[in-house]
Amino acid sequence: MNQFPLPTDNIRDLHPRVFQSICDDLDLGLRWRDLVECAEGTRFELSIGEIESCASVIHRSLHAKPATELLMKWGSMGMPVKQLIAFLSKLRMERILVHIRAPDDLAITLQPNLEVTVDEGDKINLTCEATGFPYPIYVWFHGDRKLSIQQDGRLTIDQARMSHSGKYICRIHQKRASEMPYVFTEWCNVTVRSCPSAFQEKEGNKFKLYSDNQPVSNITIPEHVVEVRHQKNDECIHLQISEPPTILLEPTSRSDAIGGHTLFVVKADHRFDQLFYQWYHNSRPIEGAVSNELRVQIRGKENAGNYQCRVYTRNHVGVLSKVAMLTVEQIPNVFTAADKVALIIGISTYRSYGQPLPAVEHDLYTTVKMFSKMKFKVISLLDLTLIEMVNAVDEFCAMLTSEVYAVFYCAGHGFVSNSLHYLVPWDARHGSDLKELLCIEAVEAKIQQKKPKMLMMFLDICRTGVEHINQKNLPPLKQSSNANKITIYAASAGEQAFEQSERTCRVPRGIFNQYLLEVLEKTNLNAFQVFESLLSKFKDCPYNREKFPQHPEMTINLEESGRSLWDPIDPDKLKAVKLARKHCCWEIMQYLPPNFSVKINETDSIHLSFHKVASNVMDMIAHPQLITISRVQLELPKESMDPVLQPITQLELVQSDKKAIKFRFPNLQRLQSKLVLHLVIRLYASSSSSEVTETRVCTVDLGQPSISNCSLGEIKYPSPNDRKQPMEHAENSMLLSDSQA
């Protein structure tokens, strides 16, 4: 007997053979993506990045499967077996369900009608329904002759003949491993009535009617009659009429906005015959529009125009309704994007140039969450060299097409020279040439080569000049003329951009970033409205505006000014964009090591989970799960780590009264090989004892997570001890509240 898992079991705890079989079936025809759609609106809904992370596993290993990655991710989120069964049942994936769902006995819920009578030439419709698992299979019989095998209980015969009269029954069965249980419906008696042609002679509008070659009567009938039939049994004369239908209700003209829908209705009648319908748009038939109602989804101006319906009989004798006009309103306009992509770069510490900017790091993490909420694919990078920034821009541009929304956000030390803006990279030095810095206008020019539908640039940098930079030999730069760009500056020309002081804020923030994200929370604001709301925030700023003057500024050259960062993504456009991204690194960037446990003994373990903070920053959270051991201490020795990842921070967390350790790995873009950890585990005699009873070293291979799979540049980096530690500042000045200034 098969042993099925309990409904409350975690899907990760399924038998390995069952788990593997489910994954194999889900990977056939990308059925795992259909399963992902079933999770929308539940706590197991995945972001676009998480979905693409599952898809990208095939690029890392020949044996990796997206479905395995998906189920492991859901398992780490606590998905029980009953939830997986619910998703699979919604898609009727019986081949997979048989591994985890116990059988349900067959039960008939709808019997066919016991007596069915139709005229010769009409349809015969018989229906029955049943429940059970595996899903019921229906086999209809006419007498003892098998007719069809199907997945539902409907039997349709399009044109009834006399030979179709008789008894019908349906056998309903299930396919199980060891048996095939079945039940029968009740018998259904079908009677087909004969309707032979009955007229032979015609004089004007008079017919001599015959039945079985015997004259019946002389009758006078309307001129629209094209056929006369006589039913002998009920002594009824059937007339097939060519008289056109009568329209009782004409469709009316409508006016609606893009994104909405409208409904046209026509009502008609005929004294003798069945009616059929065909709708037309600008004199062209609309495929599938064959009922008396027409619902039009308004996607654009192409839906405007004339709508008309032809109503006709079985002899195709018909009449056209009056013309109804649909007017498509332009306001409110609904814009869509093929996709939305953001590149966020923050430089918070420097090898030798200037003071560190602690707020930049916090701002970057918060900005990533905001743009992810707006359904952007986000590449977020902290503390890059110039080569790394240039390569990151190239990877970003590889994701762009003419229908994509693009956002470029940068924060750090910056300045203006000859009307061009520069961002100072992590490896900049005093006295650098301008060509050793990132020219933001050059970034814009490279992005504009892809002609995105909308390009929005946010420059959270100072706009003052500097003296210690060599400004000779400026490279020529061609400006773009695309009418698709909005640039919002954190400060006006000649002003600095400030951040909060660590003395007044536990987690300092950039003033521009804080107010900008508050504004972006308001959905559907267009570019003008975003800037107007941002100005209002700065007017109410609690800081000393005379001592710390900062006034945001905007330049705009956007033809469709109603576009918003919150605009939805059009799925049809997105398909075309994905085809153009065969060689970009986006899917590879989403990879994180799967969660797993390091066993100490049979009962105690350390559970490791991984979380992306930015595209080049990853957190590893270690949860000790102890039963027999009182206390453990975890450590990653600095000397065992790749020096490019330094400094690795370690922080103790308290989650639901349980302690955990968070390790943060920065600079993943500089990782040239696999990330191998040597985790030191110290076991203590008791929770209060300082005596170490045992020390173990566990080697953990995490592969190449996130953006370490992409080659952003290979440079020899100095010792991590050379990096300056964050200090309180606001670019070049301290920013205090009014009470402290």
VMD Tcl script that draws the C-alpha trace (Angstrom):
set ca {
  {0.00 0.00 0.00}
  {1.27 3.48 -0.89}
  {2.20 5.67 2.07}
  {1.11 9.24 1.34}
  {2.62 12.22 3.20}
  {0.62 14.03 5.86}
  {-1.07 17.23 4.65}
  {0.89 19.24 7.23}
  {4.32 17.86 6.25}
  {6.79 20.32 4.71}
  {7.30 19.63 1.01}
  {11.07 19.46 1.61}
  {10.44 16.35 3.73}
  {8.89 14.36 0.88}
  {10.56 11.05 0.07}
  {13.55 11.80 -2.22}
  {12.23 9.54 -4.97}
  {8.80 11.22 -4.83}
  {10.37 14.69 -4.71}
  {12.54 13.91 -7.75}
  {9.62 12.47 -9.72}
  {7.52 15.60 -9.06}
  {10.37 17.87 -10.17}
  {10.94 15.84 -13.36}
  {7.27 16.17 -14.34}
  {7.13 19.90 -13.54}
  {10.17 20.60 -15.71}
  {8.45 19.07 -18.76}
  {7.12 21.92 -20.90}
  {7.98 24.49 -18.19}
  {4.92 23.42 -16.20}
  {6.63 24.73 -13.04}
  {5.91 28.26 -14.30}
  {2.16 27.44 -14.41}
  {2.50 26.32 -10.81}
  {4.15 29.63 -9.87}
  {1.13 31.53 -11.24}
  {-1.17 29.57 -8.91}
  {0.69 31.07 -5.93}
  {-0.20 34.66 -6.86}
  {-2.06 36.34 -4.03}
  {-0.87 33.82 -1.43}
  {2.02 34.06 1.02}
  {4.00 31.84 -1.35}
  {3.89 34.37 -4.22}
  {7.37 34.92 -5.67}
  {8.88 38.07 -7.07}
  {10.05 38.26 -10.68}
  {13.63 38.06 -9.46}
  {12.94 34.90 -7.45}
  {11.19 33.28 -10.42}
  {14.05 34.08 -12.78}
  {16.49 32.82 -10.14}
  {14.78 29.42 -10.36}
  {14.95 29.51 -14.16}
  {18.65 30.41 -14.21}
  {19.86 27.25 -12.44}
  {20.16 25.52 -15.81}
  {23.06 27.85 -16.65}
  {25.03 26.72 -13.60}
  {24.82 22.95 -13.87}
  {23.76 20.36 -16.44}
  {21.82 18.50 -13.76}
  {20.12 21.51 -12.11}
  {16.34 21.78 -12.48}
  {14.18 24.93 -12.08}
  {11.40 22.90 -10.44}
  {13.80 21.60 -7.78}
  {14.90 25.15 -7.03}
  {11.25 26.27 -6.84}
  {10.14 23.53 -4.42}
  {13.22 24.02 -2.22}
  {12.46 27.75 -2.04}
  {8.82 27.09 -1.15}
  {9.93 24.52 1.38}
  {12.17 27.10 3.07}
  {9.06 29.34 3.24}
  {7.22 26.59 5.14}
  {4.90 25.29 2.40}
  {2.92 22.23 3.58}
  {2.00 19.33 1.31}
  {-1.69 20.31 1.34}
  {-0.84 23.68 -0.23}
  {1.14 22.04 -3.02}
  {-1.81 19.66 -3.58}
  {-4.14 22.68 -3.86}
  {-1.93 24.31 -6.53}
  {-1.55 21.07 -8.51}
  {-5.28 20.32 -8.27}
  {-6.07 23.74 -9.70}
  {-4.06 22.74 -12.78}
  {-5.38 19.13 -12.72}
  {-1.82 17.77 -12.81}
  {-2.90 14.23 -12.05}
  {0.39 12.59 -13.04}
  {2.13 14.55 -10.27}
  {-0.70 14.43 -7.72}
  {-0.77 10.63 -7.61}
  {2.51 10.73 -5.67}
  {1.17 12.85 -2.79}
  {-2.64 12.78 -2.85}
  {-4.59 9.82 -1.48}
  {-7.33 8.38 -3.76}
  {-10.96 9.54 -3.44}
  {-13.76 7.13 -4.36}
  {-15.94 7.83 -7.38}
  {-19.27 9.56 -6.75}
  {-21.76 10.57 -9.46}
  {-22.97 14.13 -8.88}
  {-25.07 14.61 -12.04}
  {-27.07 11.92 -13.87}
  {-28.02 12.33 -17.58}
  {-31.66 13.12 -18.38}
  {-33.72 9.92 -18.47}
  {-35.68 10.98 -21.60}
  {-34.31 13.13 -24.45}
  {-36.30 13.92 -27.63}
  {-34.84 15.82 -30.60}
  {-35.75 16.44 -34.22}
  {-33.75 14.86 -36.97}
  {-30.83 17.16 -37.85}
  {-30.67 18.81 -34.39}
  {-27.95 18.30 -31.75}
  {-28.03 15.60 -29.10}
  {-26.44 16.72 -25.79}
  {-26.02 14.26 -22.93}
  {-24.22 15.22 -19.72}
  {-23.11 13.52 -16.52}
  {-20.61 14.51 -13.82}
  {-18.65 12.70 -11.12}
  {-16.02 13.42 -8.48}
  {-13.05 11.40 -7.31}
  {-9.30 11.06 -7.52}
  {-7.60 10.02 -9.75}
  {-9.83 12.16 -11.92}
  {-12.81 10.36 -13.51}
  {-12.67 9.10 -17.11}
  {-15.96 8.92 -19.01}
  {-16.89 6.26 -21.61}
  {-20.29 6.62 -23.33}
  {-22.16 3.65 -24.83}
  {-25.06 3.48 -27.29}
  {-26.55 0.18 -26.32}
  {-23.49 -2.07 -26.12}
  {-21.45 -0.01 -28.65}
  {-18.64 2.12 -27.22}
  {-18.75 5.72 -28.50}
  {-15.99 7.82 -26.91}
  {-13.48 8.12 -24.08}
  {-13.06 11.63 -22.66}
  {-12.07 13.65 -19.61}
  {-15.50 15.21 -19.07}
  {-18.99 13.74 -19.06}
  {-20.37 15.49 -22.15}
  {-21.52 13.57 -25.23}
  {-22.48 15.71 -28.25}
  {-23.85 14.46 -31.58}
  {-24.03 17.41 -33.97}
  {-26.69 16.09 -36.39}
  {-29.18 13.59 -35.05}
  {-30.25 10.77 -37.34}
  {-32.88 8.11 -36.85}
  {-30.14 5.58 -36.12}
  {-29.14 7.61 -33.05}
  {-32.37 6.69 -31.26}
  {-32.01 4.23 -28.41}
  {-30.53 3.69 -24.95}
  {-27.37 5.50 -23.78}
  {-25.27 4.96 -20.67}
  {-21.91 6.25 -19.38}
  {-19.28 4.19 -17.59}
  {-17.09 6.29 -15.27}
  {-13.81 4.84 -14.05}
  {-10.46 5.74 -12.49}
  {-6.95 4.61 -13.35}
  {-5.15 3.36 -10.27}
  {-1.95 1.39 -9.92}
  {-3.56 -1.87 -8.85}
  {-7.23 -1.58 -9.81}
  {-9.72 0.27 -12.03}
  {-12.88 1.08 -10.01}
  {-15.91 2.12 -12.06}
  {-19.59 3.08 -11.78}
  {-22.40 3.36 -14.35}
  {-24.90 6.18 -14.75}
  {-28.59 5.52 -15.23}
  {-29.86 4.68 -18.72}
  {-30.96 7.56 -20.94}
  {-33.55 6.99 -23.68}
  {-33.02 9.15 -26.80}
  {-35.81 9.58 -29.37}
  {-35.06 11.15 -32.78}
  {-38.18 12.37 -34.59}
  {-38.29 12.00 -38.39}
  {-38.87 15.13 -40.52}
  {-39.03 14.02 -44.18}
  {-39.36 16.53 -47.03}
  {-43.02 16.86 -47.90}
  {-43.72 19.16 -50.85}
  {-43.57 18.17 -54.50}
  {-45.56 20.75 -56.50}
  {-45.72 24.54 -56.34}
  {-48.02 27.02 -58.07}
  {-47.25 30.59 -57.05}
  {-47.45 30.55 -53.27}
  {-49.57 27.36 -53.21}
  {-48.02 23.99 -52.39}
  {-49.54 20.54 -52.81}
  {-48.34 18.73 -49.68}
  {-47.59 15.01 -49.75}
  {-46.82 12.55 -46.96}
  {-45.67 9.05 -47.83}
  {-46.50 9.84 -51.49}
  {-50.12 10.61 -50.58}
  {-51.56 14.13 -50.99}
  {-52.41 15.74 -47.64}
  {-53.88 19.15 -48.44}
  {-53.58 22.34 -50.46}
  {-52.42 25.25 -48.30}
  {-51.50 28.87 -48.86}
  {-48.28 29.92 -47.08}
  {-46.19 33.12 -46.95}
  {-43.88 33.93 -49.82}
  {-40.76 33.58 -47.61}
  {-41.28 29.81 -47.25}
  {-38.43 27.85 -48.86}
  {-39.18 24.39 -47.46}
  {-42.21 22.54 -46.10}
  {-41.93 19.43 -43.94}
  {-44.75 17.30 -42.57}
  {-44.46 15.37 -39.32}
  {-46.88 12.48 -39.66}
  {-47.04 11.39 -36.05}
  {-48.11 14.73 -34.58}
  {-49.91 15.91 -37.75}
  {-47.83 19.06 -37.73}
  {-46.61 20.91 -40.83}
  {-43.08 22.37 -40.40}
  {-42.25 25.41 -42.53}
  {-38.68 26.62 -43.05}
  {-38.95 30.38 -43.50}
  {-36.70 32.84 -45.34}
  {-38.30 35.86 -43.67}
  {-35.59 38.13 -42.14}
  {-35.37 38.61 -38.36}
  {-36.83 41.64 -36.61}
  {-34.42 43.73 -34.50}
  {-36.03 44.77 -31.22}
  {-33.08 46.59 -29.62}
  {-30.33 48.36 -31.57}
  {-26.73 48.74 -30.22}
  {-26.00 52.28 -28.96}
  {-22.92 54.45 -29.39}
  {-20.48 54.57 -26.46}
  {-17.53 56.62 -25.23}
  {-14.94 55.01 -22.92}
  {-11.30 55.43 -21.85}
  {-8.28 53.30 -22.66}
  {-7.94 50.49 -20.16}
  {-11.68 50.11 -19.70}
  {-14.25 48.06 -21.58}
  {-17.62 48.65 -23.23}
  {-20.62 46.47 -24.07}
  {-22.75 46.48 -27.23}
  {-26.07 44.60 -27.16}
  {-28.55 43.73 -29.91}
  {-31.89 41.97 -29.40}
  {-33.87 40.36 -32.24}
  {-36.74 37.98 -32.82}
  {-37.99 35.59 -35.48}
  {-41.37 33.91 -35.65}
  {-40.17 30.54 -36.87}
  {-36.42 30.08 -36.84}
  {-33.30 30.10 -34.65}
  {-31.14 33.25 -34.79}
  {-27.38 33.64 -35.27}
  {-25.12 36.69 -34.83}
  {-21.94 38.13 -36.32}
  {-20.41 41.42 -35.14}
  {-18.37 43.74 -37.37}
  {-15.80 46.46 -36.60}
  {-15.39 49.01 -39.39}
  {-17.13 46.56 -41.79}
  {-14.75 43.70 -40.93}
  {-16.06 40.60 -39.10}
  {-14.76 40.13 -35.56}
  {-13.51 36.61 -34.99}
  {-15.47 34.78 -32.30}
  {-18.05 37.60 -31.84}
  {-21.12 35.42 -32.49}
  {-23.52 36.21 -29.65}
  {-26.02 39.04 -29.20}
  {-23.54 40.80 -26.86}
  {-20.11 42.17 -27.75}
  {-17.67 43.16 -24.98}
  {-14.76 45.29 -26.21}
  {-11.57 45.62 -24.14}
  {-10.25 49.10 -24.98}
  {-6.47 48.89 -25.45}
  {-5.97 51.94 -27.65}
  {-7.24 54.10 -30.50}
  {-7.41 51.02 -32.73}
  {-10.58 49.96 -30.87}
  {-12.47 53.12 -31.90}
  {-14.82 53.13 -34.88}
  {-18.11 51.66 -36.13}
  {-19.66 48.51 -34.66}
  {-22.55 46.66 -36.28}
  {-24.19 43.26 -35.91}
  {-25.68 40.99 -38.57}
  {-28.56 38.83 -37.31}
  {-29.50 35.89 -39.53}
  {-31.34 32.55 -39.66}
  {-30.17 29.06 -40.55}
  {-30.79 29.90 -44.22}
  {-28.47 32.92 -43.85}
  {-31.37 35.30 -44.40}
  {-30.40 38.23 -42.22}
  {-30.48 41.91 -41.42}
  {-27.87 44.43 -40.24}
  {-28.32 46.44 -37.08}
  {-27.78 50.17 -36.97}
  {-24.18 51.39 -36.67}
  {-22.95 52.13 -33.14}
  {-19.92 54.41 -32.75}
  {-17.22 53.77 -30.14}
  {-15.21 56.86 -29.16}
  {-11.96 56.19 -27.27}
  {-11.10 58.88 -24.74}
  {-7.47 59.86 -24.30}
  {-7.68 60.74 -20.60}
  {-6.90 58.99 -18.40}
  {-4.19 57.42 -20.52}
  {-2.92 54.02 -19.48}
  {0.75 53.48 -20.29}
  {2.54 50.14 -20.14}
  {6.14 48.99 -20.33}
  {7.62 45.88 -21.88}
  {9.73 45.62 -18.72}
  {11.21 47.89 -16.04}
  {14.92 47.77 -15.12}
  {16.89 49.83 -12.58}
  {20.64 50.19 -12.02}
  {21.42 51.55 -8.54}
  {25.06 52.38 -7.72}
  {26.21 53.70 -4.35}
  {29.77 54.53 -3.27}
  {29.88 54.71 0.53}
  {33.61 54.15 1.27}
  {36.76 55.05 -0.64}
  {40.26 53.68 -0.87}
  {41.89 57.11 -0.58}
  {39.48 59.78 -1.85}
  {37.43 61.85 0.61}
  {35.37 60.90 3.62}
  {33.15 57.81 3.68}
  {29.39 58.26 3.32}
  {27.58 55.90 5.72}
  {24.10 57.02 4.58}
  {24.74 55.82 1.01}
  {24.79 52.18 2.06}
  {21.51 52.45 3.99}
  {19.92 54.43 1.15}
  {20.89 51.80 -1.42}
  {19.25 48.94 0.51}
  {16.04 50.98 1.00}
  {15.95 52.11 -2.63}
  {16.21 48.50 -3.83}
  {13.08 47.61 -1.84}
  {11.19 50.57 -3.28}
  {11.96 49.79 -6.91}
  {11.31 46.08 -6.39}
  {7.90 47.07 -5.04}
  {7.30 48.91 -8.33}
  {8.11 45.65 -10.19}
  {11.53 46.75 -11.44}
  {14.33 44.30 -12.08}
  {17.01 45.87 -9.90}
  {20.79 45.68 -10.24}
  {22.13 47.23 -7.03}
  {25.86 47.64 -6.46}
  {27.86 49.10 -3.60}
  {31.44 50.45 -3.61}
  {32.58 49.76 -7.17}
  {35.78 50.57 -9.00}
  {35.59 52.51 -12.26}
  {36.01 49.36 -14.39}
  {33.32 47.60 -12.37}
  {30.93 50.53 -12.85}
  {31.54 50.64 -16.60}
  {30.96 46.89 -16.92}
  {27.85 47.14 -14.74}
  {26.44 49.78 -17.09}
  {27.11 47.42 -20.02}
  {25.21 44.60 -18.29}
  {22.38 47.02 -17.54}
  {22.21 48.16 -21.17}
  {22.03 44.52 -22.31}
  {18.63 44.34 -20.60}
  {17.17 47.35 -22.43}
  {15.03 47.56 -25.56}
  {12.91 50.28 -27.10}
  {9.85 49.42 -24.96}
  {11.59 49.14 -21.56}
  {11.57 51.67 -18.71}
  {15.11 52.36 -17.47}
  {16.17 53.94 -14.16}
  {19.74 54.95 -13.29}
  {20.32 55.99 -9.68}
  {23.72 56.93 -8.30}
  {24.86 58.24 -4.90}
  {28.26 59.15 -3.51}
  {30.88 61.85 -3.88}
  {30.39 63.74 -7.10}
  {31.01 67.08 -8.76}
  {30.47 69.08 -11.93}
  {33.09 70.04 -14.52}
  {32.26 71.88 -17.75}
  {28.54 71.10 -17.25}
  {29.24 67.36 -16.99}
  {28.55 65.35 -13.84}
  {31.03 62.84 -12.40}
  {30.67 60.07 -9.82}
  {33.82 59.22 -7.87}
  {34.52 55.43 -7.79}
  {35.84 53.50 -4.80}
  {39.37 53.29 -6.22}
  {39.70 57.01 -7.07}
  {42.74 58.94 -5.84}
  {43.42 62.59 -5.24}
  {44.57 64.25 -8.44}
  {42.75 61.73 -10.67}
  {42.09 62.60 -14.29}
  {38.48 62.99 -15.31}
  {38.81 59.86 -17.44}
  {39.42 57.92 -14.18}
  {35.93 58.91 -12.96}
  {32.48 57.89 -14.15}
  {30.95 60.52 -16.40}
  {27.19 60.30 -15.85}
  {26.40 61.92 -19.20}
  {28.47 59.17 -20.84}
  {26.33 56.61 -19.02}
  {23.23 58.35 -20.31}
  {24.56 58.31 -23.88}
  {25.23 54.56 -23.68}
  {21.73 53.89 -22.30}
  {20.13 56.07 -24.98}
  {21.66 53.89 -27.69}
  {19.05 51.30 -26.64}
  {16.25 53.92 -26.96}
  {14.28 52.95 -23.83}
  {10.66 54.04 -23.67}
  {11.45 56.15 -20.61}
  {14.78 56.91 -18.92}
  {14.66 58.36 -15.42}
  {17.96 59.37 -13.80}
  {18.41 60.24 -10.12}
  {21.72 61.93 -9.19}
  {22.22 62.01 -5.43}
  {25.58 63.81 -5.62}
  {27.01 67.28 -5.02}
  {26.96 69.67 -7.97}
  {29.93 71.81 -6.98}
  {33.31 72.05 -8.70}
  {36.59 70.68 -7.30}
  {40.23 71.79 -7.51}
  {42.13 68.55 -6.86}
  {40.96 66.82 -10.07}
  {42.90 67.12 -13.33}
  {40.29 68.59 -15.71}
  {42.43 68.67 -18.84}
  {41.87 66.60 -21.98}
  {38.09 66.31 -21.60}
  {36.74 63.64 -23.98}
  {34.11 64.82 -26.52}
  {30.58 63.66 -25.68}
  {27.61 63.43 -28.02}
  {24.35 64.38 -26.33}
  {21.19 62.36 -27.01}
  {18.09 63.95 -28.56}
  {15.62 61.20 -27.57}
  {12.42 62.65 -26.10}
  {12.28 60.08 -23.32}
  {14.38 61.40 -20.42}
  {13.84 62.88 -16.96}
  {16.76 63.76 -14.71}
  {16.19 64.70 -11.06}
  {19.19 66.16 -9.21}
  {19.52 66.05 -5.43}
  {20.76 69.65 -5.47}
  {20.80 72.67 -7.72}
  {23.92 73.77 -9.59}
  {26.65 74.87 -7.16}
  {24.99 73.17 -4.15}
  {25.97 70.19 -2.02}
  {23.82 67.14 -1.26}
  {23.62 66.40 2.48}
  {23.01 63.36 4.63}
  {21.93 63.01 8.24}
  {24.47 62.82 11.01}
  {25.07 59.57 12.90}
  {24.90 61.66 16.08}
  {21.24 62.43 15.44}
  {20.18 59.28 13.58}
  {20.98 55.68 14.46}
  {20.66 54.80 10.77}
  {21.66 57.93 8.80}
  {19.90 58.65 5.52}
  {20.52 60.98 2.61}
  {17.99 63.83 2.71}
  {17.23 63.54 -1.00}
  {16.83 59.77 -0.86}
  {14.58 59.80 2.19}
  {12.18 62.34 0.70}
  {12.27 60.78 -2.77}
  {11.24 57.34 -1.50}
  {8.43 58.88 0.53}
  {7.15 60.50 -2.66}
  {7.52 57.34 -4.77}
  {5.31 55.45 -2.30}
  {2.40 57.38 -3.84}
  {1.39 55.25 -6.79}
  {0.85 56.55 -10.32}
  {2.59 59.91 -9.92}
  {4.07 61.02 -13.24}
  {7.48 62.70 -13.49}
  {6.16 66.23 -12.94}
  {4.12 65.14 -9.93}
  {7.10 63.31 -8.41}
  {9.22 66.44 -8.64}
  {6.48 68.74 -7.33}
  {5.92 66.46 -4.32}
  {9.69 66.31 -3.74}
  {9.91 70.11 -3.68}
  {7.11 70.22 -1.10}
  {9.03 67.80 1.09}
  {12.14 69.98 0.95}
  {10.14 73.12 1.79}
  {9.01 71.43 5.01}
  {12.54 70.11 5.74}
  {13.33 70.38 9.50}
  {17.00 71.18 8.90}
  {18.62 74.61 8.84}
  {18.08 75.61 5.19}
  {20.43 78.61 5.42}
  {23.36 76.61 6.76}
  {22.64 73.56 4.62}
  {21.06 74.84 1.38}
  {19.84 72.02 -0.87}
  {17.21 72.48 -3.58}
  {16.38 69.59 -5.95}
  {16.31 70.34 -9.65}
  {14.80 68.59 -12.66}
  {15.39 68.57 -16.40}
  {12.87 66.84 -18.63}
  {12.56 65.93 -22.29}
  {9.71 63.44 -22.22}
  {7.17 63.37 -25.02}
  {4.67 61.24 -23.09}
  {4.75 63.11 -19.78}
  {1.96 61.00 -18.29}
  {4.21 57.96 -17.89}
  {4.90 56.79 -14.35}
  {7.36 54.46 -12.64}
  {4.30 52.54 -11.40}
  {3.04 51.80 -14.94}
  {2.21 48.08 -15.38}
  {4.24 45.63 -17.44}
  {2.53 44.32 -20.58}
  {2.99 40.49 -20.63}
  {2.86 40.35 -24.44}
  {5.63 42.95 -24.77}
  {7.65 41.20 -22.04}
  {7.83 37.99 -24.10}
  {9.59 39.83 -26.92}
  {12.02 41.44 -24.47}
  {12.99 38.08 -22.98}
  {13.91 36.78 -26.43}
  {16.30 39.73 -26.85}
  {18.05 38.97 -23.55}
  {19.57 35.60 -24.38}
  {23.08 36.71 -23.50}
  {22.59 39.06 -20.52}
  {23.59 38.16 -16.96}
  {20.31 39.08 -15.24}
  {19.20 35.52 -14.52}
  {22.67 34.54 -13.34}
  {22.73 37.51 -10.94}
  {19.68 36.14 -9.10}
  {21.41 32.98 -7.92}
  {21.72 32.44 -4.18}
  {22.94 29.26 -2.50}
  {20.06 27.03 -1.40}
  {19.33 26.95 2.33}
  {20.67 23.90 4.13}
  {21.71 22.58 7.55}
  {25.15 21.71 8.92}
  {24.83 18.70 11.22}
  {26.71 18.69 14.53}
  {25.32 15.32 15.62}
  {22.12 13.32 15.17}
  {19.94 15.88 17.00}
  {21.75 19.24 16.72}
  {22.49 21.33 13.66}
  {23.15 24.82 12.31}
  {20.62 25.95 9.70}
  {22.09 28.35 7.10}
  {19.87 30.63 5.02}
  {20.94 33.18 2.39}
  {19.48 36.56 1.49}
  {20.40 39.11 -1.16}
  {20.86 42.61 0.28}
  {22.21 44.05 -2.96}
  {23.45 42.47 -6.17}
  {26.98 42.35 -4.70}
  {26.10 42.01 -1.00}
  {24.76 38.80 0.57}
  {23.69 37.91 4.10}
  {24.11 34.43 5.58}
  {22.01 33.82 8.70}
  {23.02 30.93 10.91}
  {20.27 29.54 13.17}
  {21.54 27.09 15.80}
  {18.95 24.34 16.28}
  {20.08 22.74 19.52}
  {18.53 19.96 21.58}
  {21.34 18.19 23.43}
  {23.99 20.93 23.17}
  {23.65 23.92 25.48}
  {25.46 26.63 23.51}
  {27.56 27.09 20.39}
  {29.70 29.91 19.08}
  {30.21 30.51 15.35}
  {33.08 32.28 13.67}
  {34.49 32.85 10.17}
  {38.24 33.48 10.62}
  {39.41 36.45 8.52}
  {42.55 34.65 7.43}
  {40.44 31.89 5.86}
  {38.36 34.27 3.74}
  {39.11 35.68 0.31}
  {40.57 39.16 1.01}
  {38.39 40.79 -1.67}
  {35.32 40.11 0.52}
  {36.65 41.99 3.52}
  {35.39 43.38 5.77}
  {32.86 40.62 6.58}
  {30.60 41.84 9.38}
  {29.11 39.57 12.03}
  {26.00 40.51 14.02}
  {23.99 38.62 16.63}
  {20.24 38.57 16.02}
  {17.29 37.60 18.22}
  {14.39 36.10 16.28}
  {11.37 34.72 18.14}
  {13.43 34.36 21.35}
  {16.05 32.38 19.43}
  {19.51 33.72 18.74}
  {21.01 33.73 15.28}
  {24.20 35.06 13.71}
  {24.19 37.19 10.57}
  {27.30 37.28 8.39}
  {27.38 39.94 5.65}
  {29.54 39.34 2.56}
  {30.30 42.51 0.52}
  {32.11 42.95 -2.80}
  {30.83 39.73 -4.39}
  {31.64 41.20 -7.81}
  {35.35 40.76 -7.01}
  {35.05 37.07 -6.22}
  {37.03 35.22 -8.90}
  {36.34 31.66 -7.73}
  {33.87 29.74 -5.61}
  {32.97 31.11 -2.18}
  {34.26 28.49 0.27}
  {33.66 29.09 4.00}
  {35.51 27.50 6.89}
  {32.90 27.83 9.62}
  {34.36 27.38 13.12}
  {31.84 25.85 15.56}
  {32.74 25.92 19.27}
  {30.67 23.76 21.62}
  {30.25 24.80 25.27}
  {29.52 22.66 28.30}
  {26.58 24.83 29.41}
  {24.81 28.05 28.47}
  {26.73 30.00 31.11}
  {30.04 28.19 30.90}
  {33.05 29.66 29.13}
  {34.67 26.25 28.80}
  {34.90 25.04 25.21}
  {34.35 21.29 25.10}
  {34.97 20.86 21.38}
  {35.91 22.91 18.30}
  {34.96 21.88 14.80}
  {35.71 23.40 11.42}
  {33.06 22.86 8.77}
  {33.91 23.58 5.12}
  {30.96 24.93 3.12}
  {31.08 25.45 -0.67}
  {28.59 28.16 -1.71}
  {29.54 28.30 -5.38}
  {29.52 31.74 -7.03}
  {26.50 33.61 -5.67}
  {24.74 36.58 -7.23}
  {26.84 38.92 -9.39}
  {30.08 37.02 -8.78}
  {29.04 34.99 -11.85}
  {29.51 38.12 -14.01}
  {32.96 39.45 -14.85}
  {32.79 43.08 -13.77}
  {36.56 43.54 -13.72}
  {39.76 42.06 -12.33}
  {41.90 44.49 -10.30}
  {44.49 43.95 -7.56}
  {42.97 45.37 -4.41}
  {44.85 46.62 -1.34}
  {44.55 45.18 2.11}
  {41.13 45.68 3.71}
  {42.84 47.47 6.56}
  {43.50 50.37 4.16}
  {39.78 51.11 3.85}
  {38.59 54.02 5.93}
  {35.83 53.49 8.44}
  {32.60 55.57 8.18}
  {32.57 58.92 9.93}
  {29.81 61.41 10.63}
  {29.54 63.86 7.78}
  {27.33 65.14 5.01}
  {29.48 65.00 1.88}
  {31.82 67.90 2.84}
  {29.86 69.26 5.82}
  {28.10 67.99 8.94}
  {24.32 68.10 8.70}
  {22.57 68.81 11.98}
  {18.98 69.60 12.89}
  {17.97 73.20 13.55}
  {18.34 72.68 17.28}
  {21.98 71.64 16.87}
  {23.07 73.89 14.02}
}
mol new
graphics top color blue
foreach p $ca { graphics top sphere $p radius 0.5 }
foreach p [lrange $ca 0 end-1] q [lrange $ca 1 end] { graphics top cylinder $p $q radius 0.2 }
display resetview
